[in-house]
Amino acid sequence: MENQDYLSHHGILGMKWGRRNGPPYPLDAADHSASERKAGWTDSLSPSARKKIAKQYKKRLNKLDEAAVKEIDNVNVGIAKGTKQINEIAATKDRLTGYDEKTARKAAKSLEKQTAAYEKTKADVKMSRSRYDEIEKETWKVIGEAIENGYDIESEKVYRDARKGKRALGQLLLGPVGQMVFAGNPAGNYGVVEGNRYRVGSGSPNRMGSYTTRVRVRGS
Protein backbone atom coordinates (compact mmCIF):
# COMPACT_ATOMS: atom_id res chain seq x y z
CA MET A 1 0.00 0.00 0.00
CA GLU A 2 1.34 3.40 -0.98
CA ASN A 3 1.18 6.40 1.31
CA GLN A 4 -0.55 9.38 -0.23
CA ASP A 5 -0.02 12.93 0.89
CA TYR A 6 -3.16 14.98 1.43
CA LEU A 7 -4.16 18.27 2.99
CA SER A 8 -6.74 18.17 5.79
CA HIS A 9 -8.39 21.08 7.53
CA HIS A 10 -10.47 20.92 10.70
CA GLY A 11 -12.45 23.71 12.26
CA ILE A 12 -15.87 25.14 12.94
CA LEU A 13 -18.45 26.88 10.78
CA GLY A 14 -17.31 30.44 10.05
CA MET A 15 -13.72 29.80 11.10
CA LYS A 16 -11.02 31.83 9.31
CA TRP A 17 -8.19 29.87 7.64
CA GLY A 18 -4.99 29.95 9.64
CA ARG A 19 -6.58 31.05 12.93
CA ARG A 20 -6.09 28.70 15.84
CA ASN A 21 -9.61 28.80 17.22
CA GLY A 22 -10.44 25.94 19.47
CA PRO A 23 -9.17 23.56 22.16
CA PRO A 24 -6.63 23.26 23.62
CA TYR A 25 -6.10 26.99 23.15
CA PRO A 26 -7.76 29.13 25.85
CA LEU A 27 -10.23 31.48 24.20
CA ASP A 28 -12.47 34.30 25.28
CA ALA A 29 -15.09 36.31 23.39
CA ALA A 30 -12.49 38.53 21.70
CA ASP A 31 -10.61 35.53 20.25
CA HIS A 32 -13.42 34.55 17.87
CA SER A 33 -14.21 36.22 14.59
CA ALA A 34 -17.58 37.85 13.94
CA SER A 35 -18.37 35.14 11.38
CA GLU A 36 -17.71 32.41 13.98
CA ARG A 37 -20.00 34.06 16.51
CA LYS A 38 -22.68 34.56 13.85
CA ALA A 39 -22.35 30.89 12.87
CA GLY A 40 -23.26 29.82 16.39
CA TRP A 41 -20.04 29.63 18.42
CA THR A 42 -22.05 30.41 21.54
CA ASP A 43 -19.37 29.49 24.06
CA SER A 44 -17.61 32.76 23.28
CA LEU A 45 -20.66 35.02 23.33
CA SER A 46 -20.98 37.66 26.00
CA PRO A 47 -24.18 37.82 28.11
CA SER A 48 -25.37 40.84 26.12
CA ALA A 49 -24.76 39.01 22.84
CA ARG A 50 -26.70 35.99 24.07
CA LYS A 51 -29.61 38.25 25.08
CA LYS A 52 -29.62 39.69 21.58
CA ILE A 53 -29.76 36.22 20.04
CA ALA A 54 -32.49 35.22 22.51
CA LYS A 55 -34.58 38.16 21.24
CA GLN A 56 -34.00 36.99 17.68
CA TYR A 57 -35.23 33.50 18.55
CA LYS A 58 -38.26 35.01 20.27
CA LYS A 59 -39.08 37.12 17.21
CA ARG A 60 -38.72 34.14 14.86
CA LEU A 61 -40.92 31.88 16.98
CA ASN A 62 -43.69 34.43 17.44
CA LYS A 63 -43.72 35.26 13.73
CA LEU A 64 -44.00 31.55 12.95
CA ASP A 65 -46.88 31.23 15.41
CA GLU A 66 -48.70 34.18 13.86
CA ALA A 67 -48.33 32.52 10.46
CA ALA A 68 -49.55 29.18 11.86
CA VAL A 69 -52.61 30.81 13.44
CA LYS A 70 -53.43 32.49 10.14
CA GLU A 71 -53.38 29.12 8.35
CA ILE A 72 -55.58 27.56 11.05
CA ASP A 73 -58.06 30.37 10.57
CA ASN A 74 -57.94 29.84 6.80
CA VAL A 75 -58.78 26.17 7.32
CA ASN A 76 -61.65 26.96 9.70
CA VAL A 77 -63.12 29.57 7.38
CA GLY A 78 -62.64 27.24 4.40
CA ILE A 79 -64.50 24.41 6.14
CA ALA A 80 -67.38 26.74 7.03
CA LYS A 81 -67.44 28.09 3.47
CA GLY A 82 -67.32 24.59 2.01
CA THR A 83 -70.24 23.48 4.17
CA LYS A 84 -72.30 26.42 2.89
CA GLN A 85 -71.34 25.58 -0.69
CA ILE A 86 -72.39 21.94 -0.27
CA ASN A 87 -75.84 23.07 0.89
CA GLU A 88 -76.12 25.44 -2.07
CA ILE A 89 -75.14 22.65 -4.48
CA ALA A 90 -77.78 20.35 -2.96
CA ALA A 91 -80.46 23.04 -3.38
CA THR A 92 -79.43 23.63 -6.99
CA LYS A 93 -79.60 19.91 -7.77
CA ASP A 94 -83.19 19.90 -6.54
CA ARG A 95 -84.05 22.45 -9.25
CA LEU A 96 -82.78 20.16 -12.01
CA THR A 97 -85.91 18.04 -11.83
CA GLY A 98 -89.57 18.89 -11.30
CA TYR A 99 -89.25 22.35 -12.87
CA ASP A 100 -89.64 23.74 -16.39
CA GLU A 101 -86.85 23.37 -18.93
CA LYS A 102 -85.63 26.99 -18.57
CA THR A 103 -85.29 26.66 -14.81
CA ALA A 104 -83.45 23.34 -15.23
CA ARG A 105 -80.95 24.83 -17.72
CA LYS A 106 -80.28 27.77 -15.42
CA ALA A 107 -79.80 25.40 -12.49
CA ALA A 108 -77.35 23.29 -14.51
CA LYS A 109 -75.20 26.35 -15.25
CA SER A 110 -75.30 27.40 -11.60
CA LEU A 111 -74.39 23.89 -10.51
CA GLU A 112 -71.29 23.94 -12.72
CA LYS A 113 -70.08 27.21 -11.20
CA GLN A 114 -70.92 26.15 -7.66
CA THR A 115 -69.09 22.84 -8.06
CA ALA A 116 -65.99 24.63 -9.40
CA ALA A 117 -66.08 27.07 -6.47
CA TYR A 118 -66.39 24.22 -3.99
CA GLU A 119 -63.42 22.40 -5.53
CA LYS A 120 -61.36 25.59 -5.22
CA THR A 121 -62.34 25.91 -1.57
CA LYS A 122 -61.23 22.31 -0.92
CA ALA A 123 -57.91 23.00 -2.67
CA ASP A 124 -57.38 26.16 -0.58
CA VAL A 125 -58.06 24.27 2.65
CA LYS A 126 -55.62 21.54 1.63
CA MET A 127 -52.96 24.15 0.81
CA SER A 128 -53.45 25.92 4.17
CA ARG A 129 -53.10 22.61 6.01
CA SER A 130 -49.90 21.88 4.09
CA ARG A 131 -48.48 25.32 4.90
CA TYR A 132 -49.40 24.85 8.56
CA ASP A 133 -47.50 21.54 8.66
CA GLU A 134 -44.40 23.22 7.20
CA ILE A 135 -44.63 26.09 9.71
CA GLU A 136 -44.96 23.57 12.54
CA LYS A 137 -41.84 21.73 11.38
CA GLU A 138 -39.89 24.98 11.16
CA THR A 139 -41.09 26.02 14.63
CA TRP A 140 -39.81 22.84 16.26
CA LYS A 141 -36.57 23.13 14.29
CA VAL A 142 -35.98 26.61 15.73
CA ILE A 143 -36.94 25.45 19.24
CA GLY A 144 -34.54 22.51 19.01
CA GLU A 145 -31.72 24.72 17.77
CA ALA A 146 -32.26 27.25 20.57
CA ILE A 147 -32.41 24.58 23.29
CA GLU A 148 -29.28 22.89 21.95
CA ASN A 149 -27.45 26.22 22.21
CA GLY A 150 -28.51 26.59 25.86
CA TYR A 151 -31.42 29.02 25.51
CA ASP A 152 -34.52 28.59 27.69
CA ILE A 153 -37.89 28.71 25.95
CA GLU A 154 -41.31 29.21 27.51
CA SER A 155 -44.58 29.19 25.60
CA GLU A 156 -47.89 30.53 26.84
CA LYS A 157 -51.29 29.67 25.40
CA VAL A 158 -52.98 32.81 24.11
CA TYR A 159 -55.67 33.80 21.62
CA ARG A 160 -54.37 35.57 18.54
CA ASP A 161 -56.26 37.63 16.01
CA ALA A 162 -55.52 35.67 12.83
CA ARG A 163 -56.74 38.48 10.59
CA LYS A 164 -54.29 41.03 11.98
CA GLY A 165 -51.51 38.81 13.31
CA LYS A 166 -51.82 40.28 16.82
CA ARG A 167 -53.12 39.00 20.13
CA ALA A 168 -56.79 39.84 20.46
CA LEU A 169 -59.00 40.76 23.38
CA GLY A 170 -60.40 37.25 23.15
CA GLN A 171 -57.40 35.92 25.06
CA LEU A 172 -59.14 37.15 28.21
CA LEU A 173 -61.98 34.71 27.60
CA LEU A 174 -60.18 31.47 28.37
CA GLY A 175 -61.83 28.17 29.09
CA PRO A 176 -64.76 26.38 27.40
CA VAL A 177 -66.86 29.53 27.00
CA GLY A 178 -64.09 31.43 25.26
CA GLN A 179 -63.33 28.44 23.05
CA MET A 180 -66.97 28.16 22.01
CA VAL A 181 -67.55 31.85 21.35
CA PHE A 182 -64.33 32.63 19.51
CA ALA A 183 -62.42 29.59 18.23
CA GLY A 184 -65.69 27.74 17.68
CA ASN A 185 -67.10 30.45 15.42
CA PRO A 186 -64.73 30.40 12.40
CA ALA A 187 -67.28 31.89 10.01
CA GLY A 188 -67.85 34.94 12.21
CA ASN A 189 -66.05 38.25 12.28
CA TYR A 190 -63.60 37.33 15.03
CA GLY A 191 -60.84 35.31 13.39
CA VAL A 192 -59.52 34.51 16.86
CA VAL A 193 -57.52 31.30 17.16
CA GLU A 194 -55.61 29.78 20.06
CA GLY A 195 -51.87 30.07 19.62
CA ASN A 196 -48.61 30.34 21.53
CA ARG A 197 -46.69 33.36 22.74
CA TYR A 198 -43.00 32.59 23.15
CA ARG A 199 -40.39 33.93 25.54
CA VAL A 200 -36.71 33.05 25.19
CA GLY A 201 -34.15 33.36 27.98
CA SER A 202 -30.41 33.70 27.31
CA GLY A 203 -29.69 30.66 29.50
CA SER A 204 -26.17 29.23 29.45
CA PRO A 205 -23.97 28.07 26.55
CA ASN A 206 -22.56 25.24 28.66
CA ARG A 207 -25.79 23.26 28.97
CA MET A 208 -28.87 22.26 27.05
CA GLY A 209 -31.70 24.75 27.40
CA SER A 210 -35.23 23.96 28.55
CA TYR A 211 -38.73 24.19 27.16
CA THR A 212 -41.80 24.83 29.30
CA THR A 213 -45.41 25.60 28.45
CA ARG A 214 -48.21 27.01 30.56
CA VAL A 215 -51.74 28.35 30.23
CA ARG A 216 -52.40 31.77 31.68
CA VAL A 217 -55.62 31.79 33.69
CA ARG A 218 -57.58 35.02 33.89
CA GLY A 219 -56.76 36.90 37.05
CA SER A 220 -53.53 35.04 37.74
Secondary structure, DSSP 8 states (H G I E B T S, - for coil): ------------TT--TT---STTS---GGGS-HHHHHHT-GGG--HHHHHHHHHHHHHHHHHHHHHHHHHHHHHHHHHHHHHHHHHHHHHHHHTTSSS-HHHHHHHHHHHHHHHHHHHHHHHHHHHHHHHHHHHHHHHHHHHHHHHHTT-EEEEEEEEEETTTTEE-GGGGS-HHHHIIIIIT-TTSS--EEEEEEEEEE---TTS---EEEEE--TT-
